[in-house]
């Protein structure tokens, strides 16, 4: 992530969650979803004549997923919920854990990614 972009952008957990499918789905950037997702909490001060904010956000979230220090459980929960489409209610019994644990792991992972992208954790 470029320093200039990092200084102009703040990520909310809603924005990270909206762009998270791009980690596993390369066709995500071709859909209209990224533009709608940009309304979910991505705050920028960038010049709209340059690269669209949502396109940079997609790249940032992909990098954040790999570098934010997510543990294996968080990565698996995020992949199963945001890529494969399982609900916590479906995953909980399959993994012999309460559905609430799935929700907590997903939120923890999303918060770690947002914190990383906002520069709130050591790199």
N, C-alpha and C positions, 0 to 999 in steps of 0.2 A: 504494500500500500504506500502510495507516495505521501510524503510529508505534507505537501500542499493540500492534497485532498483531505487528509486526516484533520487538518486544521480548519477545514470548511464544513465538516459534516459531523453530525451527532446521530447516533443510532439508538432507537428505543428498542425494547424487546419485541414490540409489535412489528417494527420494520424488519428486524432480524428474522422473526418467525415467517413473515411474508415472503422473504427472499430465500429462505432455507431450502425449498425444493430444488433450487438451482445447483446445489451441491451434488445431487445425484442425477438430475435431468438436464442434459445439455440443450434440449429443445425449449427449456423454460424461457430463454432470452428471445425466442422467436414468437412467443405468445403475447397476448395483450395483458397477461397477469402482472408482469413487472411494473407496467405503468400504473395499474390500479394499486399494486402493493406499495408504490412510492408514497401513496397518500396515507399509509399506515404508520407514520411517525418518523420518516426520514427528514431531517432538518438540515438544509444546506444554505450556503451563502454563495453558491457558484453561479457563474455566468451561463444562462441557458443556451447561448450560442455555441457552447462547447459540447463535449460528449454528454449525453443525457445522464442525469443523476442516477436513475434506476440502473443503468448499465454498469456504472462504477460501483453501485451498491451490490449488485450481483457478484462482481469480482471480489469485493471486500468480504462479503459473507462467506464465499468459498474459501478465501484465505483464513478468515477468522475461525472457521470450522476446523481447519487443520492445525492452527497454531494457538488456539485459546486454552489448550491444556485440558480438554475434555477427557474424562475417564471413559473406559470401555462401556459402562452401563449407560452413560449419557449419550454416547454416539449411537449405540444400538437402539435406545428409546427414540431418539430423534429420527433415525433412519426408518424405523418401523412405523412411526406415527406420521412423519412429514413426507416420506417418499412412498412407502408401501401402503399407506392409508389405513392401518389398523387403529382402532380406538384403544385407549387405556383399559377399557372394560374387556376388550378381547385379548389384549396382551397379558393382563394381570393373571388370569387363570392359566394361560399357556406357560407362563414363567413361574407359576406358583408364588406370586406376590400380590399384595393388594393393588388395585388400580391406582390408588392414590400415590403409590411409590413410583409408578410410571409417570404420572403427571409431575411429581416433584423432580424426577430425573430430567424430564424434558425441559421444565422451566429452569432448572439449574444450568443445563447446557446452553440454553438460549441466553440466560443472563451472563454466563461466562463469555460467550461470543460478543455480546453487546459491550461488555466491559473491556474486552480486548480491543475491539474496534474503536472505542472511545478513549483508549489510552489509559484506562484505569487499573491495569494490571501490568506487572513487569513483562517485558518482551523477551 
